[in-house]
């Protein structure tokens, strides 16, 4: 952001004793590229690398770009609010291709609106008729939109036209997705997974030491305000790092004192022959450093390799003010710090 492109120092290396010369910005002969003299890269620069005998050369064009905004800062602008949003009981926004879809929950149904991602001054209402619960059961995976409409799983490529997925053992709630898996929750609070675009569902794997430890671990599973995001793993193109946050039922006496959200992660390696991924709770105990406070309506999104969390007022013993702070995690959901 603060780099001065008019005075750049370069290191230069060539093969077979090649000699690099740069074309000046003003008319004149090519000059030898020096590693001690600054070079102006505010526009494209032409460099010729001559052979050691000076009889031939190869030409390169060099462009240097810089950030015009702070990569760690968010600049917000106000978008036009669709009139239908003002009285909505809930709204879920997702990105699908080059469009933004809004699933608007009313008293009797979920309405679907679309707007171009570059401008939301024009919202188009689709004729799709979805149940009230559909607004809370929406996820996008690989340019495919999945909606759990009551007890029916729907697939759409545009948000306007839907087809029913013939699902076996489907969940009662749709939680989110990775690049190849869909995640849901059964009626009794068990995590579920589908690896074939929702056609078949099974109980997902949760890590625990032995049968005696299973009950303790499953008590840590969230039951409300659940959000899921996926980060790519840098060491393998076929591996996802999935982060899930959510709250336990603080109306239950056993969890009434909860003050932090439960964070889980799952590493999924899609290579042949690798073991199936397992969900692991990264904050089994309340006494963690830099926790994510328990909040209503938790939301997650990724940016620049980080996970950011946002949410409403605190629940349980959390005194968090509604929507006052973004929390940022740079270690895959293990620690969460307030972001400026």
Secondary structure, DSSP 8 states (H G I E B T S, - for coil): ----TTSB------STT-EEEE--SSSS--EE--SSS-B--SS-EEEEEE-TTSS-EEEEEE-----SS-TT----------HHHHT-SEEEEEEETTEEEEEEE-SS-EEEEEEETT--S--EE----B-GGGGGSEEEETTEEEEEETTEEEEESSSSS-EE---BS--SEEEEE-SS-EEEE-TTS-EEEESSTTSB-EE--B--SSHHHHHHHHTTS--EEEEEEEEE-TT-TTEEEEEEEEE--TTSGGGTT--B-EEEEEEEE-STT-----EEES--SS--SS--B-BTT-EEEEETTEEEEE-SSB-TT----TT--EEEESSSSS--EEE-
